[in-house]
Amino acid sequence: MDEVTVRDDPAELRYELLLGGQRIGEIRYRVEGDAVALVHTEVDPAYEGRGLATRLIQDALDDLRSRGRRVIPICPLVRRYIERHPEYGDLVTQDPSRPE
C-alpha cells in the first residue's frame, strides 16, 4: 500500500487524507474562535473498510492538540471516535450555536 498521510489545508478548511499523494478523504471544518468544528468526514468509497477514516480523524485530533486548539465534534464519526478514545475528551468544547 502507498504511503498514507494527513495534512491540514487551511485555505480549503479541511484535513486531507492522502494515499500516495492523491486525496482520497477529508474532514471539513470551520473555525469557531479558539476551537475547530469538525463538520463532515468522508473517504472515497473505493478505500472504505481499511481504517483510513480512523487514521484521518486521529491525525487531525493530534494536530489540533499540538496547536492547542479545542474541538467541536459535529461530525458523527468524529463524535464516535472521541467516545471510543477518551484520551481525546479533553479537546472537546461546546458548540456555541448548539446549546445542550
GUFILUM-788366 format. One record per residue: residue number from 1; residue in three letters; x, y, z of N, C-alpha, C, O in turn. Coordinates in pm, 1 decimal, padded with zeros to 6 digits. Layout:
BEGIN
+-----+--------+----------+----------+----------+----------+----------+----------+----------+----------+----------+----------+----------+----------+
| num | residu |       nu |       nv |       nw |      cau |      cav |      caw |       cu |       cv |       cw |       ou |       ov |       ow |
+-----+--------+----------+----------+----------+----------+----------+----------+----------+----------+----------+----------+----------+----------+
| NUM |    ALA |        X |        Y |        Z |        X |        Y |        Z |        X |        Y |        Z |        X |        Y |        Z |
...
+-----+--------+----------+----------+----------+----------+----------+----------+----------+----------+----------+----------+----------+----------+
***
This chain:
BEGIN
+-----+--------+----------+----------+----------+----------+----------+----------+----------+----------+----------+----------+----------+----------+
| num | residu |       nu |       nv |       nw |      cau |      cav |      caw |       cu |       cv |       cw |       ou |       ov |       ow |
+-----+--------+----------+----------+----------+----------+----------+----------+----------+----------+----------+----------+----------+----------+
|   1 |    MET |  00085.2 | -00119.1 |  00000.0 |  00000.0 |  00000.0 |  00000.0 |  00089.0 |  00124.5 |  00000.0 |  00193.1 |  00128.2 |  00065.7 |
|   2 |    ASP |  00046.0 |  00225.5 | -00074.6 |  00119.8 |  00352.0 | -00079.9 |  00118.2 |  00420.5 |  00056.3 |  00042.8 |  00383.1 |  00146.1 |
|   3 |    GLU |  00203.4 |  00521.5 |  00068.8 |  00212.3 |  00596.8 |  00193.8 |  00085.2 |  00676.2 |  00218.1 |  00033.8 |  00743.0 |  00128.4 |
|   4 |    VAL |  00035.0 |  00667.9 |  00341.7 | -00083.8 |  00741.9 |  00384.2 | -00037.4 |  00860.1 |  00468.2 |  00039.4 |  00843.5 |  00563.0 |
|   5 |    THR | -00084.6 |  00979.5 |  00433.0 | -00052.8 |  01099.0 |  00510.3 | -00179.9 |  01181.0 |  00529.4 | -00276.1 |  01170.4 |  00453.4 |
|   6 |    VAL | -00176.1 |  01262.9 |  00633.8 | -00285.4 |  01355.7 |  00662.5 | -00223.4 |  01493.9 |  00674.3 | -00120.8 |  01512.3 |  00739.8 |
|   7 |    ARG | -00287.6 |  01591.0 |  00609.6 | -00237.6 |  01728.2 |  00618.8 | -00355.0 |  01824.5 |  00630.5 | -00465.2 |  01798.3 |  00582.1 |
|   8 |    ASP | -00327.8 |  01935.7 |  00695.6 | -00426.0 |  02042.9 |  00707.4 | -00414.4 |  02131.2 |  00583.8 | -00304.3 |  02168.2 |  00543.1 |
|   9 |    ASP | -00527.7 |  02164.4 |  00524.9 | -00532.3 |  02260.4 |  00414.6 | -00621.4 |  02375.4 |  00459.8 | -00740.3 |  02378.0 |  00428.2 |
|  10 |    PRO | -00563.9 |  02471.8 |  00534.6 | -00646.1 |  02578.5 |  00591.8 | -00714.8 |  02666.4 |  00487.7 | -00819.6 |  02724.3 |  00516.4 |
|  11 |    ALA | -00658.8 |  02677.7 |  00368.7 | -00723.3 |  02758.0 |  00264.2 | -00856.3 |  02695.6 |  00221.2 | -00948.5 |  02766.6 |  00181.1 |
|  12 |    GLU | -00865.7 |  02562.5 |  00229.7 | -00988.5 |  02491.0 |  00192.7 | -01070.8 |  02448.4 |  00314.8 | -01177.0 |  02387.7 |  00300.5 |
|  13 |    LEU | -01021.4 |  02480.5 |  00434.4 | -01087.8 |  02441.8 |  00559.9 | -01114.0 |  02291.0 |  00564.6 | -01227.0 |  02245.9 |  00583.2 |
|  14 |    ARG | -01006.7 |  02215.4 |  00547.3 | -01020.3 |  02069.9 |  00553.8 | -00887.1 |  02004.9 |  00588.1 | -00779.7 |  02055.5 |  00555.5 |
|  15 |    TYR | -00898.3 |  01890.5 |  00655.3 | -00786.5 |  01798.8 |  00669.2 | -00800.2 |  01701.0 |  00553.8 | -00908.8 |  01650.4 |  00525.8 |
|  16 |    GLU | -00688.4 |  01675.3 |  00487.6 | -00689.9 |  01587.3 |  00371.6 | -00619.6 |  01455.5 |  00404.1 | -00514.2 |  01453.3 |  00467.6 |
|  17 |    LEU | -00679.6 |  01347.6 |  00359.6 | -00621.7 |  01214.2 |  00369.1 | -00563.7 |  01182.0 |  00232.2 | -00635.5 |  01176.6 |  00132.3 |
|  18 |    LEU | -00432.8 |  01160.8 |  00229.3 | -00364.3 |  01136.2 |  00102.9 | -00309.0 |  00994.4 |  00100.0 | -00252.0 |  00946.1 |  00197.8 |
|  19 |    LEU | -00326.9 |  00929.5 | -00013.1 | -00269.8 |  00797.2 | -00035.8 | -00180.5 |  00809.7 | -00158.1 | -00228.9 |  00830.2 | -00269.4 |
|  20 |    GLY | -00049.9 |  00797.3 | -00137.0 |  00043.9 |  00815.4 | -00246.6 |  00032.8 |  00952.8 | -00310.2 |  00055.6 |  00968.1 | -00430.2 |
|  21 |    GLY | -00002.2 |  01053.3 | -00230.0 | -00014.3 |  01190.0 | -00280.2 | -00150.9 |  01226.1 | -00336.7 | -00176.4 |  01342.9 | -00366.0 |
|  22 |    GLN | -00239.3 |  01127.7 | -00352.5 | -00374.0 |  01152.5 | -00406.0 | -00472.4 |  01168.7 | -00290.8 | -00473.7 |  01087.1 | -00198.7 |
|  23 |    ARG | -00555.9 |  01274.6 | -00295.3 | -00655.2 |  01296.7 | -00189.4 | -00767.8 |  01195.3 | -00204.3 | -00836.4 |  01190.0 | -00306.4 |
|  24 |    ILE | -00785.0 |  01114.2 | -00098.6 | -00891.0 |  01012.8 | -00100.6 | -00991.9 |  01033.0 |  00011.6 | -01087.5 |  00956.6 |  00024.6 |
|  25 |    GLY | -00970.1 |  01135.6 |  00092.1 | -01064.3 |  01163.5 |  00200.1 | -01038.7 |  01298.8 |  00259.9 | -00937.7 |  01363.3 |  00232.1 |
|  26 |    GLU | -01134.4 |  01342.0 |  00344.7 | -01120.6 |  01472.8 |  00407.4 | -01212.0 |  01485.4 |  00527.3 | -01313.0 |  01416.1 |  00539.4 |
|  27 |    ILE | -01173.2 |  01576.6 |  00616.2 | -01261.4 |  01624.9 |  00721.9 | -01278.9 |  01773.9 |  00695.8 | -01182.5 |  01850.3 |  00698.6 |
|  28 |    ARG | -01401.2 |  01813.5 |  00670.7 | -01432.3 |  01955.8 |  00655.0 | -01444.7 |  02017.2 |  00793.4 | -01495.5 |  01953.3 |  00885.5 |
|  29 |    TYR | -01398.4 |  02141.7 |  00808.6 | -01408.9 |  02208.4 |  00937.6 | -01436.7 |  02356.1 |  00920.8 | -01426.4 |  02411.8 |  00811.5 |
|  30 |    ARG | -01472.5 |  02418.2 |  01032.8 | -01483.0 |  02563.9 |  01038.2 | -01420.3 |  02608.3 |  01169.3 | -01421.9 |  02535.2 |  01268.3 |
|  31 |    VAL | -01366.0 |  02727.3 |  01168.5 | -01300.6 |  02781.7 |  01286.7 | -01404.2 |  02859.9 |  01366.1 | -01474.2 |  02945.3 |  01311.6 |
|  32 |    GLU | -01413.2 |  02829.8 |  01496.0 | -01507.8 |  02894.6 |  01587.7 | -01426.7 |  02951.9 |  01703.4 | -01413.8 |  02887.6 |  01807.7 |
|  33 |    GLY | -01372.0 |  03071.9 |  01686.1 | -01288.1 |  03130.6 |  01790.4 | -01161.0 |  03050.4 |  01806.5 | -01084.6 |  03033.5 |  01711.5 |
|  34 |    ASP | -01137.8 |  02999.5 |  01930.4 | -01017.0 |  02918.9 |  01954.7 | -01041.2 |  02770.0 |  01931.6 | -00954.0 |  02687.5 |  01958.6 |
|  35 |    ALA | -01159.9 |  02736.2 |  01881.5 | -01195.5 |  02595.9 |  01857.5 | -01211.3 |  02570.3 |  01707.9 | -01226.1 |  02662.8 |  01628.0 |
|  36 |    VAL | -01207.6 |  02442.3 |  01673.0 | -01229.1 |  02399.3 |  01536.0 | -01346.2 |  02301.2 |  01536.9 | -01341.9 |  02198.0 |  01603.8 |
|  37 |    ALA | -01450.5 |  02335.2 |  01461.4 | -01567.0 |  02247.0 |  01448.7 | -01541.6 |  02150.0 |  01334.9 | -01530.6 |  02190.2 |  01219.1 |
|  38 |    LEU | -01532.4 |  02022.3 |  01368.2 | -01513.7 |  01918.0 |  01267.8 | -01652.4 |  01877.0 |  01219.4 | -01728.4 |  01813.1 |  01292.2 |
|  39 |    VAL | -01684.2 |  01914.2 |  01096.3 | -01821.4 |  01911.6 |  01047.0 | -01856.5 |  01783.5 |  00971.9 | -01963.6 |  01726.8 |  00993.3 |
|  40 |    HIS | -01767.2 |  01737.2 |  00884.2 | -01801.8 |  01623.2 |  00798.4 | -01676.1 |  01546.8 |  00760.3 | -01576.3 |  01606.3 |  00719.4 |
|  41 |    THR | -01681.3 |  01414.8 |  00773.8 | -01570.2 |  01327.2 |  00735.8 | -01614.9 |  01239.8 |  00620.1 | -01725.2 |  01185.2 |  00620.3 |
|  42 |    GLU | -01527.2 |  01227.4 |  00521.0 | -01560.5 |  01146.9 |  00404.2 | -01435.3 |  01079.3 |  00351.4 | -01328.9 |  01140.8 |  00343.9 |
|  43 |    VAL | -01448.5 |  00951.9 |  00314.8 | -01340.3 |  00877.4 |  00249.6 | -01398.2 |  00817.6 |  00122.4 | -01510.2 |  00766.5 |  00122.2 |
|  44 |    ASP | -01321.5 |  00824.1 |  00014.5 | -01364.5 |  00766.4 | -00112.9 | -01411.3 |  00622.5 | -00088.6 | -01339.4 |  00544.0 | -00026.9 |
|  45 |    PRO | -01531.7 |  00587.3 | -00136.8 | -01585.0 |  00452.6 | -00113.6 | -01490.6 |  00339.7 | -00157.3 | -01495.2 |  00230.8 | -00100.1 |
|  46 |    ALA | -01407.3 |  00363.3 | -00255.4 | -01313.8 |  00260.2 | -00300.6 | -01211.2 |  00223.9 | -00193.4 | -01145.5 |  00120.2 | -00202.9 |
|  47 |    TYR | -01197.0 |  00309.8 | -00090.3 | -01096.1 |  00287.8 |  00013.4 | -01157.8 |  00262.6 |  00150.5 | -01086.2 |  00256.8 |  00250.5 |
|  48 |    GLU | -01289.0 |  00247.8 |  00156.1 | -01355.6 |  00222.9 |  00284.6 | -01317.5 |  00085.2 |  00338.4 | -01277.6 | -00004.2 |  00263.7 |
|  49 |    GLY | -01330.9 |  00070.9 |  00470.2 | -01304.9 | -00058.0 |  00533.8 | -01158.4 | -00087.7 |  00560.9 | -01123.8 | -00200.7 |  00595.4 |
|  50 |    ARG | -01071.9 |  00011.4 |  00546.0 | -00928.6 | -00008.3 |  00567.7 | -00876.9 |  00069.7 |  00688.3 | -00756.3 |  00074.9 |  00712.4 |
|  51 |    GLY | -00968.6 |  00130.3 |  00763.7 | -00927.7 |  00207.4 |  00880.7 | -00874.6 |  00345.2 |  00847.2 | -00815.1 |  00411.0 |  00932.7 |
|  52 |    LEU | -00895.0 |  00390.1 |  00724.5 | -00839.3 |  00518.5 |  00682.9 | -00913.1 |  00637.2 |  00743.7 | -00851.0 |  00739.6 |  00772.5 |
|  53 |    ALA | -01044.6 |  00625.8 |  00764.0 | -01118.1 |  00733.9 |  00830.1 | -01068.2 |  00749.3 |  00973.5 | -01054.7 |  00861.0 |  01023.5 |
|  54 |    THR | -01041.2 |  00637.0 |  01039.1 | -00987.0 |  00640.8 |  01174.5 | -00852.1 |  00711.9 |  01175.7 | -00826.4 |  00795.5 |  01262.3 |
|  55 |    ARG | -00767.7 |  00679.3 |  01081.3 | -00635.9 |  00743.9 |  01070.9 | -00652.3 |  00894.5 |  01048.8 | -00582.5 |  00974.5 |  01111.0 |
|  56 |    LEU | -00744.0 |  00932.7 |  00960.6 | -00769.1 |  01073.1 |  00931.1 | -00814.3 |  01147.4 |  01056.2 | -00762.5 |  01254.9 |  01086.2 |
|  57 |    ILE | -00909.6 |  01091.8 |  01129.0 | -00961.4 |  01156.4 |  01249.9 | -00852.6 |  01166.5 |  01355.8 | -00833.9 |  01272.9 |  01414.9 |
|  58 |    GLN | -00780.5 |  01057.5 |  01380.7 | -00676.3 |  01057.6 |  01482.8 | -00568.1 |  01160.6 |  01451.2 | -00527.4 |  01236.6 |  01539.1 |
|  59 |    ASP | -00522.0 |  01163.6 |  01327.9 | -00417.0 |  01258.3 |  01291.8 | -00466.0 |  01402.9 |  01301.6 | -00391.2 |  01490.9 |  01344.0 |
|  60 |    ALA | -00590.4 |  01427.4 |  01262.8 | -00646.0 |  01563.1 |  01274.9 | -00654.1 |  01603.5 |  01421.6 | -00616.9 |  01715.4 |  01456.9 |
|  61 |    LEU | -00702.4 |  01513.8 |  01507.4 | -00711.5 |  01545.3 |  01650.6 | -00572.8 |  01566.9 |  01710.8 | -00554.1 |  01657.9 |  01791.6 |
|  62 |    ASP | -00476.5 |  01485.2 |  01672.9 | -00339.4 |  01503.2 |  01722.7 | -00282.4 |  01637.9 |  01678.9 | -00215.3 |  01705.9 |  01756.5 |
|  63 |    ASP | -00309.5 |  01675.9 |  01554.5 | -00261.5 |  01804.7 |  01504.9 | -00326.4 |  01919.7 |  01581.2 | -00258.7 |  02014.9 |  01619.9 |
|  64 |    LEU | -00456.4 |  01911.0 |  01602.6 | -00525.8 |  02017.3 |  01676.0 | -00473.9 |  02026.4 |  01819.3 | -00456.4 |  02136.5 |  01871.6 |
|  65 |    ARG | -00449.0 |  01912.3 |  01883.2 | -00393.1 |  01913.1 |  02018.6 | -00256.4 |  01981.7 |  02019.1 | -00227.6 |  02062.7 |  02107.3 |
|  66 |    SER | -00172.6 |  01949.4 |  01921.1 | -00037.9 |  02007.0 |  01917.7 | -00042.3 |  02158.9 |  01898.4 |  00052.0 |  02228.8 |  01935.5 |
|  67 |    ARG | -00149.4 |  02209.0 |  01841.5 | -00166.2 |  02352.9 |  01820.3 | -00240.3 |  02421.5 |  01935.0 | -00259.0 |  02543.2 |  01933.7 |
|  68 |    GLY | -00282.8 |  02341.9 |  02035.2 | -00354.3 |  02399.5 |  02148.9 | -00497.3 |  02438.6 |  02116.7 | -00554.3 |  02525.4 |  02182.8 |
|  69 |    ARG | -00556.1 |  02375.0 |  02015.2 | -00692.2 |  02408.1 |  01973.6 | -00791.7 |  02314.1 |  02040.3 | -00758.9 |  02199.7 |  02071.8 |
|  70 |    ARG | -00912.8 |  02362.9 |  02061.5 | -01023.3 |  02281.0 |  02111.7 | -01102.8 |  02229.3 |  01992.1 | -01086.4 |  02278.6 |  01880.4 |
|  71 |    VAL | -01188.7 |  02130.4 |  02015.2 | -01262.8 |  02064.3 |  01907.9 | -01412.2 |  02067.2 |  01939.6 | -01454.2 |  02040.7 |  02052.2 |
|  72 |    ILE | -01490.3 |  02099.8 |  01838.5 | -01635.9 |  02086.5 |  01844.5 | -01670.2 |  01971.2 |  01749.5 | -01669.4 |  01989.6 |  01627.8 |
|  73 |    PRO | -01700.5 |  01852.1 |  01804.1 | -01720.6 |  01734.4 |  01718.7 | -01863.8 |  01726.3 |  01665.0 | -01948.4 |  01658.4 |  01723.1 |
|  74 |    ILE | -01890.0 |  01795.0 |  01555.4 | -02022.6 |  01792.3 |  01493.5 | -02041.5 |  01664.7 |  01411.9 | -02149.3 |  01605.3 |  01414.4 |
|  75 |    CYS | -01939.3 |  01622.6 |  01340.7 | -01945.6 |  01501.8 |  01258.7 | -01969.6 |  01379.0 |  01347.4 | -01897.5 |  01358.9 |  01445.2 |
|  76 |    PRO | -02069.7 |  01297.1 |  01314.4 | -02096.2 |  01176.7 |  01395.1 | -01977.0 |  01081.8 |  01404.0 | -01955.2 |  01021.3 |  01509.0 |
|  77 |    LEU | -01899.4 |  01067.5 |  01296.8 | -01781.5 |  00979.8 |  01302.6 | -01679.0 |  01030.9 |  01402.7 | -01620.4 |  00952.8 |  01477.7 |
|  78 |    VAL | -01657.8 |  01160.8 |  01403.8 | -01562.5 |  01219.6 |  01498.4 | -01613.9 |  01203.6 |  01640.8 | -01537.1 |  01170.3 |  01731.1 |
|  79 |    ARG | -01743.3 |  01227.0 |  01661.5 | -01801.6 |  01209.3 |  01796.4 | -01782.2 |  01066.7 |  01845.7 | -01739.9 |  01044.7 |  01959.2 |
|  80 |    ARG | -01813.5 |  00969.2 |  01759.4 | -01796.9 |  00828.1 |  01799.2 | -01651.1 |  00795.2 |  01827.5 | -01621.5 |  00722.5 |  01922.3 |
|  81 |    TYR | -01560.0 |  00847.6 |  01746.6 | -01417.6 |  00821.7 |  01768.8 | -01376.2 |  00872.8 |  01906.5 | -01307.8 |  00802.6 |  01980.9 |
|  82 |    ILE | -01417.3 |  00994.3 |  01940.4 | -01380.6 |  01051.4 |  02070.5 | -01445.4 |  00973.1 |  02184.7 | -01383.3 |  00955.2 |  02289.4 |
|  83 |    GLU | -01568.3 |  00926.4 |  02166.6 | -01632.9 |  00843.7 |  02270.1 | -01554.3 |  00714.6 |  02293.3 | -01542.2 |  00668.7 |  02406.9 |
|  84 |    ARG | -01501.5 |  00656.6 |  02186.8 | -01426.0 |  00530.9 |  02196.7 | -01281.4 |  00551.7 |  02240.3 | -01214.5 |  00456.8 |  02281.2 |
|  85 |    HIS | -01233.4 |  00674.9 |  02231.8 | -01095.4 |  00708.9 |  02268.2 | -01098.6 |  00826.7 |  02365.0 | -01073.0 |  00940.5 |  02325.7 |
|  86 |    PRO | -01130.1 |  00799.1 |  02491.8 | -01148.5 |  00908.0 |  02589.0 | -01024.0 |  00993.8 |  02610.1 | -01033.1 |  01101.3 |  02669.4 |
|  87 |    GLU | -00908.3 |  00948.4 |  02562.7 | -00787.7 |  01030.7 |  02575.3 | -00798.6 |  01159.9 |  02493.6 | -00717.8 |  01251.0 |  02511.3 |
|  88 |    TYR | -00897.1 |  01168.3 |  02405.3 | -00919.9 |  01291.1 |  02329.2 | -01032.3 |  01376.4 |  02388.2 | -01061.0 |  01484.5 |  02336.7 |
|  89 |    GLY | -01095.1 |  01329.9 |  02494.0 | -01208.2 |  01401.1 |  02553.8 | -01175.4 |  01540.9 |  02601.5 | -01261.9 |  01628.4 |  02601.4 |
|  90 |    ASP | -01049.6 |  01563.4 |  02642.9 | -01011.4 |  01695.2 |  02691.8 | -01009.8 |  01800.6 |  02580.9 | -01005.1 |  01920.0 |  02610.4 |
|  91 |    LEU | -01013.7 |  01759.4 |  02456.1 | -01014.2 |  01854.4 |  02344.4 | -01153.6 |  01911.7 |  02317.2 | -01167.1 |  02016.5 |  02254.0 |
|  92 |    VAL | -01255.9 |  01843.0 |  02364.9 | -01393.9 |  01876.5 |  02328.7 | -01442.1 |  02000.4 |  02403.5 | -01422.2 |  02015.2 |  02524.1 |
|  93 |    THR | -01505.8 |  02087.8 |  02327.9 | -01570.3 |  02204.5 |  02383.9 | -01711.4 |  02213.4 |  02325.4 | -01742.3 |  02148.8 |  02225.3 |
|  94 |    GLN | -01794.4 |  02292.2 |  02387.7 | -01934.0 |  02306.4 |  02346.0 | -01945.5 |  02391.3 |  02219.8 | -01876.0 |  02491.9 |  02205.3 |
|  95 |    ASP | -02032.7 |  02350.7 |  02129.4 | -02063.7 |  02430.8 |  02010.2 | -02154.8 |  02545.2 |  02054.9 | -02267.7 |  02519.9 |  02097.1 |
|  96 |    PRO | -02108.7 |  02670.7 |  02046.6 | -02189.0 |  02782.4 |  02094.8 | -02320.1 |  02799.8 |  02019.7 | -02412.7 |  02861.2 |  02072.7 |
|  97 |    SER | -02330.9 |  02747.6 |  01898.0 | -02455.3 |  02762.8 |  01822.0 | -02553.4 |  02648.7 |  01849.5 | -02665.7 |  02650.2 |  01798.9 |
|  98 |    ARG | -02511.4 |  02549.0 |  01929.8 | -02596.7 |  02434.8 |  01958.2 | -02598.0 |  02404.6 |  02107.1 | -02535.7 |  02307.8 |  02150.7 |
|  99 |    PRO | -02668.9 |  02486.7 |  02187.3 | -02671.4 |  02459.8 |  02332.7 | -02740.7 |  02327.9 |  02362.1 | -02835.4 |  02288.0 |  02294.4 |
| 100 |    GLU | -02689.7 |  02261.0 |  02466.4 | -02748.8 |  02131.2 |  02502.7 | -02851.1 |  02145.5 |  02609.7 | -02910.6 |  02046.4 |  02651.9 |
+-----+--------+----------+----------+----------+----------+----------+----------+----------+----------+----------+----------+----------+----------+
***
